[in-house]
Amino acid sequence: MKKEIELVMFDLDGTLADTGQDLANALNYVRSRLGLEPLDDRLVYGHVGRGVEHLLRSSLPEKCQERFQEVMELFLKRYETHLLDTTVLYPNTREILDYFQQKKRVVISNKLRRLTVSILRGLGIEVCFDAILGGDSVAEKKPGPGPLNQVLSSFGVGPVKALMVGDMGTDIEAGKRAGVVTCGVTYGLGKKEELVTARPDFLIDDLSQLSKYFC
């Protein structure tokens, strides 16, 4: 039997859209400007999901931390003008958004909200969402439950009727701490073993599988 829900909350990077290459390109652009060798793309992907500050601090040597604000501005300037060079929706994203069109649909990302909106708009799906939250929308980012709790409160939906979908342990932890149903996707930027360790309520290999479990 399918579980009835009223609200679906999606992560962005690695869940709705494959943003990894553009993020890696921007990060390696910054490294080149600092006279550093590029990092392997997969290594960069491993640092995605906790916001731009975490991405940069995890991908740059200690000596660069003293110039961190300058480095962040360099990264954002580059990334903001190359958000959609290679970024695409994952298979069946549009179809599953249509499937849930009678429900409240929300994006909760740790990416800055303006960048999140720009990507969703550029991919033609911004209009599908009733709310879009970024890492700067509330006081805490995932894995904190703050963004999810705000959405639940805003729409008056109880946790048992809400679903969090994401590709990383941070998404699942945030969902569990907010008391909502959680679903991990294995195709994204996160490491599958970390996703499994987070113990989501459901685990899927394709977004279309959400229609098998939820209504």
Residue frames as a rotation matrix with the C-alpha (Angstrom) as fourth column:
MET 1
0.569 0.822 0.000 0.00
0.822 -0.569 0.000 0.00
0.000 0.000 -1.000 0.00
LYS 2
-0.178 -0.621 0.763 1.26
0.560 -0.702 -0.440 3.47
0.809 0.349 0.472 -0.88
LYS 3
-0.325 -0.011 -0.946 1.88
0.888 -0.348 -0.301 5.97
-0.326 -0.937 0.123 1.90
GLU 4
0.503 0.588 0.633 -0.22
0.747 -0.665 0.024 9.10
0.435 0.461 -0.774 1.60
ILE 5
-0.416 -0.678 -0.606 1.69
0.843 -0.537 0.022 12.36
-0.341 -0.502 0.795 1.98
GLU 6
0.720 0.686 -0.108 0.85
0.623 -0.707 -0.335 16.06
-0.306 0.174 -0.936 1.71
LEU 7
0.810 -0.520 -0.272 4.30
-0.527 -0.848 0.051 17.59
-0.257 0.102 -0.961 1.31
VAL 8
0.723 -0.656 0.217 7.42
0.691 0.690 -0.216 16.55
-0.008 0.306 0.952 -0.60
MET 9
0.770 -0.569 -0.288 10.75
-0.436 -0.800 0.413 18.26
-0.465 -0.192 -0.864 0.17
PHE 10
0.844 -0.486 0.226 13.57
0.507 0.589 -0.629 17.74
0.173 0.646 0.744 -2.31
ASP 11
0.121 -0.908 -0.402 17.27
0.246 -0.365 0.898 18.41
-0.962 -0.207 0.179 -2.07
LEU 12
0.788 0.129 -0.602 18.69
-0.486 -0.469 -0.737 20.01
-0.377 0.874 -0.307 -5.24
ASP 13
0.034 -0.886 -0.463 22.32
-0.989 0.036 -0.141 19.03
0.142 0.462 -0.875 -5.89
GLY 14
-0.879 -0.467 -0.093 22.50
-0.460 0.883 -0.089 15.32
0.124 -0.036 -0.992 -6.63
THR 15
-0.599 0.743 0.299 18.76
0.230 0.518 -0.824 14.80
-0.767 -0.425 -0.481 -6.22
LEU 16
0.580 0.806 -0.119 16.84
0.165 -0.259 -0.952 16.88
-0.798 0.532 -0.283 -8.75
ALA 17
0.945 -0.266 -0.192 19.80
-0.290 -0.404 -0.868 18.05
0.153 0.875 -0.459 -10.82
ASP 18
0.543 -0.840 0.002 23.29
0.832 0.538 0.137 16.86
-0.116 -0.072 0.991 -11.61
THR 19
0.983 -0.129 0.131 25.22
-0.122 -0.991 -0.062 19.98
0.137 0.045 -0.990 -10.66
GLY 20
0.724 -0.689 -0.003 28.51
0.382 0.397 0.834 18.26
-0.574 -0.606 0.551 -9.88
GLN 21
0.131 -0.741 0.658 30.56
0.991 0.071 -0.116 19.15
0.040 0.667 0.744 -12.93
ASP 22
0.395 0.064 0.916 29.79
0.296 -0.953 -0.061 22.86
0.870 0.296 -0.395 -12.79
LEU 23
0.977 -0.071 0.202 30.66
-0.214 -0.321 0.923 22.96
-0.001 -0.945 -0.328 -9.09
ALA 24
0.522 -0.831 0.193 33.91
0.626 0.527 0.575 21.08
-0.579 -0.180 0.795 -9.69
ASN 25
0.173 -0.438 0.882 34.81
0.877 -0.339 -0.340 23.37
0.448 0.833 0.326 -12.58
ALA 26
0.681 0.134 0.720 34.25
-0.081 -0.963 0.256 26.48
0.727 -0.233 -0.645 -10.46
LEU 27
0.928 -0.357 0.106 36.23
-0.059 0.142 0.988 25.02
-0.368 -0.923 0.111 -7.57
ASN 28
0.310 -0.857 0.411 39.13
0.839 0.450 0.306 24.07
-0.447 0.250 0.859 -9.80
TYR 29
0.421 -0.121 0.899 39.04
0.524 -0.776 -0.350 27.51
0.740 0.619 -0.263 -11.40
VAL 30
0.903 -0.067 0.424 39.62
-0.364 -0.641 0.675 28.96
0.226 -0.764 -0.604 -7.94
ARG 31
0.697 -0.682 0.224 42.43
0.288 0.551 0.783 26.49
-0.657 -0.481 0.580 -7.29
SER 32
0.288 -0.600 0.746 44.10
0.945 0.053 -0.322 27.45
0.154 0.798 0.582 -10.57
ARG 33
0.599 -0.009 0.801 43.92
0.073 -0.995 -0.066 31.14
0.798 0.098 -0.595 -9.63
LEU 34
0.850 -0.278 0.446 45.63
-0.506 -0.198 0.840 30.24
-0.145 -0.940 -0.309 -6.36
GLY 35
0.003 -0.915 -0.403 48.37
-0.949 0.125 -0.291 28.30
0.316 0.384 -0.868 -8.15
LEU 36
-0.274 -0.013 0.962 47.06
-0.615 0.771 -0.165 24.91
-0.740 -0.636 -0.220 -7.02
GLU 37
-0.979 -0.067 -0.192 46.63
-0.187 0.669 0.719 21.69
0.080 0.740 -0.667 -8.99
PRO 38
-0.164 0.984 -0.076 43.05
-0.835 -0.097 0.541 20.71
0.525 0.152 0.838 -9.87
LEU 39
-0.540 0.114 0.834 41.22
-0.574 0.674 -0.464 18.16
-0.615 -0.730 -0.299 -7.76
ASP 40
-0.958 0.286 0.008 39.59
0.228 0.744 0.628 15.07
0.174 0.604 -0.778 -9.21
ASP 41
-0.462 0.848 0.258 35.91
-0.491 -0.487 0.722 15.75
0.738 0.207 0.642 -9.87
ARG 42
0.244 0.606 -0.757 34.74
0.287 0.701 0.653 12.89
0.926 -0.377 -0.003 -7.64
LEU 43
-0.515 -0.497 -0.699 36.77
0.824 -0.061 -0.564 14.29
0.238 -0.866 0.440 -4.76
VAL 44
-0.944 0.227 0.238 34.99
-0.240 -0.971 -0.023 17.62
0.226 -0.079 0.971 -5.15
TYR 45
-0.127 0.965 -0.228 31.60
-0.277 0.186 0.943 15.90
0.952 0.183 0.244 -5.28
GLY 46
-0.099 0.021 -0.995 32.34
0.738 0.672 -0.059 14.40
0.668 -0.740 -0.082 -1.88
HIS 47
-0.821 -0.255 -0.510 32.39
0.543 -0.626 -0.560 17.90
-0.176 -0.737 0.652 -0.38
VAL 48
-0.718 0.643 0.266 29.12
-0.264 -0.605 0.751 19.04
0.644 0.469 0.604 -1.99
GLY 49
-0.081 0.852 -0.517 25.95
0.461 0.492 0.739 19.19
0.884 -0.178 -0.432 0.05
ARG 50
0.127 0.088 -0.988 26.85
0.986 -0.116 0.117 21.28
-0.104 -0.989 -0.102 3.10
GLY 51
0.897 0.278 -0.345 27.05
0.248 -0.960 -0.128 24.70
-0.367 0.029 -0.930 1.48
VAL 52
0.774 -0.581 0.250 29.69
0.099 -0.278 -0.955 26.71
0.625 0.765 -0.158 -0.32
GLU 53
0.434 -0.645 0.629 31.74
-0.880 -0.451 0.145 27.48
0.190 -0.617 -0.764 2.79
HIS 54
0.494 -0.219 0.841 32.16
-0.332 0.847 0.415 23.79
-0.804 -0.484 0.346 3.58
LEU 55
0.911 -0.119 0.394 32.98
0.400 0.482 -0.780 23.03
-0.097 0.868 0.487 -0.06
LEU 56
0.653 -0.680 0.335 35.74
-0.234 -0.601 -0.765 25.63
0.721 0.421 -0.551 -0.19
ARG 57
0.344 -0.542 0.767 37.22
-0.936 -0.136 0.323 24.96
-0.071 -0.829 -0.554 3.26
SER 58
0.583 -0.052 0.811 37.33
-0.169 0.968 0.183 21.23
-0.795 -0.244 0.556 2.51
SER 59
0.812 -0.162 0.560 38.92
0.571 0.418 -0.707 21.69
-0.119 0.894 0.432 -0.92
LEU 60
0.613 -0.609 0.504 41.61
-0.130 -0.706 -0.696 24.24
0.779 0.361 -0.512 -0.18
PRO 61
-0.093 -0.738 -0.668 44.79
0.714 0.418 -0.561 24.07
0.694 -0.529 0.489 1.93
GLU 62
0.318 0.214 -0.924 45.09
0.925 -0.284 0.252 25.78
-0.209 -0.934 -0.289 5.29
LYS 63
-0.644 -0.698 -0.313 47.18
0.613 -0.716 0.334 28.62
-0.457 0.023 0.889 3.85
CYS 64
-0.724 0.423 0.544 44.18
0.342 -0.466 0.816 29.80
0.599 0.777 0.193 1.82
GLN 65
0.040 0.832 -0.554 41.90
0.958 0.125 0.258 30.14
0.284 -0.541 -0.792 4.85
GLU 66
-0.423 -0.266 -0.866 43.31
0.620 -0.783 -0.062 33.57
-0.662 -0.563 0.496 5.73
ARG 67
-0.909 0.109 -0.403 41.95
-0.351 -0.722 0.597 34.89
-0.226 0.684 0.694 2.42
PHE 68
-0.721 0.581 0.378 38.71
0.547 0.811 -0.205 32.97
-0.426 0.059 -0.903 2.73
GLN 69
0.192 0.855 -0.482 36.28
0.222 -0.516 -0.827 35.81
-0.956 0.052 -0.289 2.01
GLU 70
-0.118 -0.347 -0.930 38.23
-0.805 -0.516 0.294 36.75
-0.582 0.783 -0.219 -1.09
VAL 71
-0.962 -0.267 0.049 38.30
-0.208 0.840 0.501 33.11
-0.175 0.472 -0.864 -2.18
MET 72
-0.392 0.893 0.221 34.57
0.594 0.429 -0.680 32.72
-0.702 -0.136 -0.699 -1.65
GLU 73
0.302 0.487 -0.819 33.83
-0.268 -0.781 -0.564 35.82
-0.915 0.390 -0.106 -3.71
LEU 74
-0.521 -0.574 -0.631 36.04
-0.791 0.048 0.610 34.48
-0.320 0.817 -0.479 -6.49
PHE 75
-0.926 0.203 0.317 34.23
0.240 0.967 0.082 31.14
-0.290 0.152 -0.945 -6.43
LEU 76
-0.078 0.991 -0.104 30.75
0.501 -0.051 -0.864 32.68
-0.862 -0.120 -0.492 -6.39
LYS 77
0.092 0.056 -0.994 31.54
-0.612 -0.785 -0.100 35.09
-0.786 0.617 -0.038 -9.21
ARG 78
-0.789 -0.450 -0.418 32.76
-0.607 0.470 0.641 32.22
-0.092 0.759 -0.644 -11.35
TYR 79
-0.860 0.452 0.238 30.04
0.406 0.888 -0.217 29.75
-0.309 -0.091 -0.947 -10.42
GLU 80
-0.099 0.902 -0.419 27.18
0.169 -0.400 -0.901 32.21
-0.981 -0.160 -0.113 -10.77
THR 81
0.097 0.090 -0.991 28.08
-0.849 -0.513 -0.129 32.81
-0.520 0.854 0.026 -14.41
HIS 82
-0.568 -0.323 -0.757 28.52
-0.697 0.678 0.234 29.10
0.437 0.660 -0.610 -15.17
LEU 83
-0.363 0.495 0.790 25.65
-0.749 0.349 -0.563 27.56
-0.554 -0.796 0.244 -13.22
LEU 84
0.531 0.762 0.370 24.16
-0.298 0.577 -0.761 25.76
-0.793 0.294 0.534 -16.18
ASP 85
-0.156 -0.666 -0.730 27.13
-0.969 -0.040 0.244 24.94
-0.192 0.745 -0.639 -18.41
THR 86
-0.738 -0.161 -0.655 26.67
-0.362 0.914 0.184 21.21
0.569 0.373 -0.733 -17.85
THR 87
-0.837 0.433 0.334 23.96
-0.250 0.240 -0.938 21.00
-0.487 -0.869 -0.093 -15.17
VAL 88
-0.564 0.696 -0.445 20.93
-0.433 0.209 0.877 18.94
0.703 0.687 0.184 -16.19
LEU 89
0.198 0.721 0.664 17.91
-0.978 0.192 0.083 17.41
-0.068 -0.666 0.743 -14.53
TYR 90
-0.802 -0.362 0.475 18.16
-0.377 0.924 0.067 13.78
-0.463 -0.126 -0.877 -13.58
PRO 91
-0.810 0.513 -0.285 15.91
-0.028 0.452 0.892 11.36
0.586 0.730 -0.352 -15.49
ASN 92
-0.178 0.906 -0.383 12.21
0.698 0.391 0.599 11.50
0.693 -0.161 -0.703 -14.56
THR 93
-0.859 -0.131 -0.495 12.51
0.463 -0.612 -0.641 14.68
-0.219 -0.780 0.586 -12.50
ARG 94
-0.799 0.595 -0.087 9.79
-0.583 -0.730 0.356 16.48
0.149 0.335 0.931 -14.46
GLU 95
-0.283 0.714 -0.640 7.59
-0.101 0.641 0.760 13.40
0.954 0.280 -0.109 -14.42
ILE 96
-0.358 0.136 -0.924 7.75
0.846 0.466 -0.260 12.97
0.395 -0.874 -0.282 -10.66
LEU 97
-0.951 0.067 -0.301 7.11
0.077 -0.893 -0.443 16.66
-0.299 -0.445 0.844 -10.07
ASP 98
-0.554 0.800 -0.230 3.99
-0.634 -0.226 0.740 16.29
0.540 0.556 0.632 -12.22
TYR 99
-0.296 0.413 -0.861 3.01
0.384 0.877 0.288 13.19
0.875 -0.245 -0.418 -10.24
PHE 100
-0.404 0.059 -0.913 3.08
0.911 -0.060 -0.407 15.23
-0.079 -0.996 -0.029 -7.02
GLN 101
-0.756 0.018 0.654 1.42
0.263 -0.907 0.329 18.32
0.599 0.421 0.681 -8.51
GLN 102
0.329 0.930 0.166 -1.53
0.086 -0.205 0.975 18.08
0.940 -0.306 -0.147 -6.10
LYS 103
0.522 -0.256 -0.814 0.87
0.851 0.227 0.475 18.09
0.063 -0.940 0.336 -3.14
LYS 104
0.909 -0.390 -0.149 3.01
-0.340 -0.899 0.276 20.85
-0.241 -0.200 -0.950 -1.68
ARG 105
0.652 -0.739 0.172 6.43
0.722 0.534 -0.440 20.67
0.233 0.411 0.881 -3.36
VAL 106
0.930 -0.366 -0.025 9.48
-0.305 -0.810 0.501 22.34
-0.204 -0.459 -0.865 -1.84
VAL 107
0.446 -0.882 -0.153 13.21
0.345 0.327 -0.880 22.52
0.826 0.340 0.451 -2.49
ILE 108
0.950 -0.286 0.125 15.50
-0.230 -0.372 0.899 22.62
-0.211 -0.883 -0.419 0.54
SER 109
0.593 -0.804 0.044 19.13
0.484 0.312 -0.818 23.11
0.644 0.506 0.574 -0.45
ASN 110
0.483 -0.543 -0.687 22.26
0.663 -0.286 0.692 24.13
-0.572 -0.789 0.223 1.44
LYS 111
-0.438 -0.547 0.713 23.25
0.880 -0.421 0.219 26.13
0.180 0.724 0.666 -1.64
LEU 112
-0.864 0.133 -0.486 22.68
0.039 -0.944 -0.328 29.89
-0.502 -0.302 0.810 -1.44
ARG 113
0.000 0.982 0.190 19.04
0.392 0.175 -0.903 30.57
-0.920 0.075 -0.385 -2.23
ARG 114
0.370 0.170 -0.913 19.73
-0.610 -0.697 -0.377 32.89
-0.701 0.697 -0.155 -5.17
LEU 115
-0.638 -0.647 -0.418 21.84
-0.755 0.418 0.506 30.21
-0.153 0.638 -0.755 -6.82
THR 116
-0.738 0.448 0.505 19.23
0.264 0.880 -0.395 27.56
-0.621 -0.158 -0.768 -6.09
VAL 117
0.302 0.908 -0.291 16.51
0.086 -0.330 -0.940 29.67
-0.949 0.259 -0.178 -7.68
SER 118
0.062 -0.355 -0.933 18.69
-0.874 -0.471 0.121 30.48
-0.482 0.807 -0.339 -10.70
ILE 119
-0.908 -0.417 0.034 19.32
-0.362 0.825 0.434 26.79
-0.209 0.382 -0.900 -11.36
LEU 120
-0.446 0.819 0.360 15.67
0.495 0.561 -0.663 25.80
-0.745 -0.117 -0.656 -10.96
ARG 121
0.410 0.582 -0.702 14.61
-0.232 -0.678 -0.698 28.67
-0.882 0.449 -0.143 -13.20
GLY 122
-0.247 -0.620 -0.744 17.25
-0.898 -0.142 0.416 27.85
-0.364 0.771 -0.522 -15.80
LEU 123
-0.983 -0.103 0.150 16.12
-0.063 0.966 0.252 24.23
-0.170 0.238 -0.956 -15.88
GLY 124
-0.624 0.778 -0.076 12.50
-0.411 -0.244 0.878 25.30
0.665 0.579 0.472 -16.26
ILE 125
-0.171 0.580 -0.797 11.11
0.565 0.720 0.402 23.87
0.807 -0.381 -0.451 -13.02
GLU 126
-0.975 -0.204 0.085 11.06
0.060 -0.611 -0.789 26.84
0.213 -0.765 0.608 -10.63
VAL 127
-0.431 0.888 0.162 7.30
-0.794 -0.459 0.398 27.17
0.428 0.043 0.903 -11.15
CYS 128
-0.030 0.411 -0.911 6.78
0.025 0.912 0.410 23.62
0.999 -0.011 -0.037 -9.83
PHE 129
-0.509 -0.352 -0.786 7.60
0.713 0.340 -0.614 24.58
0.483 -0.872 0.078 -6.24
ASP 130
0.605 0.793 0.067 5.53
0.533 -0.466 0.707 26.18
0.592 -0.392 -0.705 -3.52
ALA 131
0.907 -0.417 0.056 8.68
-0.336 -0.638 0.692 27.24
-0.253 -0.647 -0.719 -1.65
ILE 132
0.567 -0.817 -0.101 12.43
0.379 0.368 -0.849 27.28
0.731 0.443 0.519 -2.27
LEU 133
0.951 -0.291 0.100 14.84
-0.216 -0.398 0.892 27.42
-0.220 -0.870 -0.441 0.66
GLY 134
0.463 -0.875 -0.143 18.59
-0.034 0.144 -0.989 27.83
0.886 0.463 0.037 0.44
GLY 135
-0.002 -0.580 -0.814 21.37
0.841 0.439 -0.315 27.55
0.540 -0.686 0.487 2.96
ASP 136
-0.940 -0.338 0.055 20.90
0.274 -0.838 -0.472 31.21
0.205 -0.428 0.880 3.85
SER 137
-0.254 0.935 0.247 17.11
-0.027 -0.262 0.965 31.03
0.967 0.238 0.092 4.25
VAL 138
0.874 0.486 -0.008 17.11
-0.026 0.064 0.998 30.01
0.485 -0.872 0.068 7.92
ALA 139
0.605 -0.644 0.469 19.58
-0.792 -0.431 0.432 30.05
-0.076 -0.633 -0.770 10.78
GLU 140
-0.145 -0.678 0.721 20.81
-0.471 0.688 0.552 26.49
-0.870 -0.259 -0.419 10.24
LYS 141
-0.170 -0.018 -0.985 21.55
-0.956 0.248 0.160 24.25
0.241 0.969 -0.059 7.28
LYS 142
0.933 0.299 -0.199 20.92
-0.276 0.951 0.136 20.54
0.230 -0.072 0.971 6.86
PRO 143
-0.562 0.446 -0.696 21.63
0.325 0.893 0.310 18.25
0.760 -0.052 -0.647 8.69
GLY 144
-0.936 0.336 -0.104 19.93
-0.044 -0.406 -0.913 20.56
-0.349 -0.850 0.395 11.17
PRO 145
-0.448 0.841 0.304 16.12
0.878 0.478 -0.028 20.24
-0.169 0.254 -0.952 11.06
GLY 146
-0.493 0.233 -0.838 15.51
0.193 -0.910 -0.366 24.00
-0.848 -0.342 0.404 10.98
PRO 147
-0.827 0.178 -0.533 14.69
-0.550 -0.452 0.702 24.40
-0.116 0.874 0.472 7.26
LEU 148
-0.725 0.573 -0.383 12.36
0.267 0.746 0.611 21.40
0.635 0.340 -0.693 7.31
ASN 149
-0.465 0.552 -0.692 10.64
0.835 0.015 -0.550 22.54
-0.293 -0.834 -0.468 10.49
GLN 150
-0.678 0.195 -0.709 10.05
-0.192 -0.978 -0.086 25.95
-0.710 0.078 0.700 8.94
VAL 151
-0.813 0.374 -0.447 8.42
-0.446 0.094 0.890 24.39
0.375 0.923 0.091 5.89
LEU 152
-0.613 0.598 -0.516 6.24
0.658 0.748 0.084 22.11
0.436 -0.288 -0.852 8.01
SER 153
-0.472 0.399 -0.786 5.11
0.593 -0.516 -0.618 25.08
-0.652 -0.758 0.007 10.07
SER 154
-0.805 0.096 -0.586 4.52
-0.387 -0.833 0.396 27.31
-0.450 0.546 0.707 7.03
PHE 155
-0.630 0.550 -0.549 2.26
-0.492 0.265 0.830 24.78
0.601 0.792 0.104 5.34
GLY 156
-0.082 0.636 0.767 0.67
-0.986 0.061 -0.156 23.38
-0.146 -0.769 0.622 8.50
VAL 157
0.479 0.163 -0.863 1.67
-0.477 0.873 -0.100 19.83
0.737 0.460 0.496 7.64
GLY 158
0.753 -0.182 0.633 2.46
-0.539 0.381 0.751 17.22
-0.377 -0.907 0.189 10.28
PRO 159
-0.225 -0.970 -0.090 5.80
-0.880 0.162 0.447 15.38
-0.419 0.179 -0.890 10.01
VAL 160
-0.384 0.083 0.919 4.14
0.054 0.996 -0.067 12.01
-0.922 0.024 -0.387 9.35
LYS 161
0.646 0.673 0.359 2.57
0.451 0.042 -0.891 13.47
-0.615 0.738 -0.277 6.19
ALA 162
0.752 -0.461 -0.472 5.85
-0.620 -0.737 -0.268 14.92
-0.225 0.494 -0.840 4.89
LEU 163
0.792 -0.496 0.356 8.69
0.562 0.820 -0.109 13.40
-0.238 0.286 0.928 2.89
MET 164
0.492 -0.739 -0.460 12.35
-0.624 -0.668 0.406 14.45
-0.607 0.087 -0.790 2.54
VAL 165
0.903 -0.197 0.382 14.16
0.398 0.718 -0.571 13.20
-0.162 0.667 0.727 -0.57
GLY 166
0.669 -0.718 -0.191 17.93
-0.720 -0.690 0.071 13.54
-0.183 0.090 -0.979 -0.91
ASP 167
0.729 -0.456 -0.510 21.16
-0.093 0.673 -0.734 11.91
0.678 0.583 0.448 -2.02
MET 168
-0.328 -0.938 0.108 23.26
-0.161 -0.057 -0.985 12.49
0.931 -0.341 -0.133 1.09
GLY 169
-0.354 0.099 -0.930 23.35
0.819 0.513 -0.257 11.59
0.452 -0.852 -0.263 4.74
THR 170
-0.984 -0.031 -0.176 22.80
0.113 -0.870 -0.481 15.25
-0.139 -0.493 0.859 5.60
ASP 171
-0.527 0.845 -0.088 19.38
-0.619 -0.311 0.721 15.14
0.582 0.435 0.687 3.92
ILE 172
0.015 0.523 -0.852 18.38
0.243 0.825 0.511 11.97
0.970 -0.215 -0.115 5.73
GLU 173
-0.619 -0.306 -0.723 19.64
0.760 -0.004 -0.649 13.20
0.196 -0.952 0.236 9.11
ALA 174
-0.948 0.309 0.073 17.75
-0.316 -0.943 -0.102 16.47
0.037 -0.120 0.992 8.68
GLY 175
-0.228 0.913 -0.337 14.62
-0.489 0.192 0.851 14.54
0.842 0.359 0.403 7.82
LYS 176
-0.093 0.147 -0.985 14.93
0.610 0.790 0.060 12.21
0.787 -0.595 -0.163 10.80
ARG 177
-0.839 -0.288 -0.462 15.55
0.544 -0.466 -0.698 15.10
-0.014 -0.837 0.548 13.18
ALA 178
-0.777 0.629 -0.001 12.43
-0.621 -0.768 0.157 16.81
0.098 0.122 0.988 11.85
GLY 179
-0.520 0.560 0.645 10.45
-0.247 0.625 -0.741 13.59
-0.818 -0.544 -0.187 12.24
VAL 180
0.305 0.645 -0.701 9.47
-0.869 -0.112 -0.481 13.27
-0.389 0.756 0.527 8.58
VAL 181
0.786 -0.032 0.618 9.61
0.238 0.937 -0.254 10.26
-0.571 0.347 0.744 6.26
THR 182
0.123 -0.837 -0.533 12.97
-0.656 -0.471 0.590 10.01
-0.745 0.277 -0.607 4.49
CYS 183
0.881 0.096 0.464 13.96
0.267 0.707 -0.654 8.68
-0.391 0.700 0.597 1.08
GLY 184
0.009 -0.953 -0.301 17.52
-0.269 -0.292 0.918 8.40
-0.963 0.073 -0.259 -0.21
VAL 185
0.958 0.192 -0.211 18.42
-0.245 0.172 -0.954 8.40
-0.147 0.966 0.212 -3.90
THR 186
0.525 -0.775 0.350 21.47
0.343 0.570 0.747 6.35
-0.779 -0.272 0.566 -4.88
TYR 187
0.490 -0.277 0.826 22.29
0.869 0.079 -0.489 8.01
0.070 0.958 0.279 -8.22
GLY 188
0.979 0.117 0.167 23.41
0.117 -0.993 0.009 11.40
0.167 0.011 -0.986 -6.88
LEU 189
0.359 -0.886 0.292 26.65
-0.395 -0.428 -0.813 13.07
0.846 0.177 -0.504 -5.82
GLY 190
0.338 -0.184 0.923 26.75
-0.937 0.024 0.348 11.54
-0.086 -0.983 -0.165 -2.35
LYS 191
-0.724 -0.621 -0.299 28.49
-0.614 0.779 -0.131 8.31
0.314 0.089 -0.945 -1.42
LYS 192
0.091 0.854 -0.512 26.06
-0.400 0.503 0.766 5.41
0.912 0.135 0.388 -1.40
GLU 193
-0.259 -0.236 -0.937 27.62
0.612 0.710 -0.348 3.83
0.748 -0.663 -0.040 1.68
GLU 194
-0.994 -0.089 -0.060 27.09
0.104 -0.664 -0.740 7.03
0.026 -0.742 0.670 3.68
LEU 195
-0.429 0.903 -0.016 23.52
-0.782 -0.363 0.506 7.22
0.452 0.230 0.862 2.45
VAL 196
0.118 0.438 -0.891 22.84
0.022 0.896 0.443 3.64
0.993 -0.072 0.096 3.49
THR 197
-0.643 -0.467 -0.607 24.47
0.606 0.174 -0.776 4.23
0.468 -0.867 0.171 6.88
ALA 198
-0.900 0.339 0.274 22.05
-0.413 -0.865 -0.286 7.13
0.141 -0.370 0.918 7.45
ARG 199
-0.839 0.539 0.071 19.23
0.489 0.805 -0.335 4.56
-0.238 -0.246 -0.940 7.25
PRO 200
-0.742 0.643 -0.193 16.57
-0.670 -0.693 0.265 6.33
0.037 0.326 0.945 5.21
ASP 201
-0.117 0.804 0.583 13.05
-0.474 0.471 -0.744 4.90
-0.873 -0.363 0.326 5.39
PHE 202
0.856 0.331 0.397 13.17
0.205 0.487 -0.849 4.28
-0.475 0.808 0.349 1.65
LEU 203
-0.231 -0.936 -0.265 16.03
-0.222 -0.215 0.951 3.93
-0.947 0.279 -0.158 -0.82
ILE 204
0.763 0.571 0.301 15.52
0.201 0.233 -0.952 4.32
-0.614 0.787 0.063 -4.57
ASP 205
-0.281 -0.886 0.369 17.67
0.632 0.119 0.766 4.25
-0.722 0.448 0.527 -7.71
ASP 206
-0.768 0.149 0.623 15.43
0.497 -0.474 0.727 6.51
0.404 0.868 0.290 -9.83
LEU 207
-0.910 0.412 0.034 13.07
-0.358 -0.744 -0.564 9.36
-0.207 -0.526 0.825 -8.90
SER 208
-0.343 0.828 -0.444 10.24
-0.658 0.125 0.742 7.63
0.670 0.546 0.502 -10.76
GLN 209
-0.511 0.090 -0.855 10.20
0.398 0.906 -0.143 5.00
0.762 -0.413 -0.499 -7.99
LEU 210
-0.973 0.214 0.088 8.67
-0.192 -0.535 -0.823 7.56
-0.129 -0.817 0.562 -5.62
SER 211
-0.289 0.927 -0.238 5.35
-0.917 -0.196 0.348 6.90
0.276 0.319 0.907 -7.35
LYS 212
-0.209 0.160 -0.965 5.53
-0.022 0.985 0.168 3.27
0.978 0.057 -0.203 -6.22
TYR 213
-0.591 -0.195 -0.782 5.69
0.704 0.347 -0.619 4.18
0.392 -0.917 -0.067 -2.54
PHE 214
-0.738 0.237 -0.632 3.82
0.313 -0.709 -0.632 7.45
-0.597 -0.664 0.449 -2.13
CYS 215
-0.341 0.691 0.638 0.56
0.807 -0.133 0.576 9.03
0.482 0.711 -0.512 -3.16
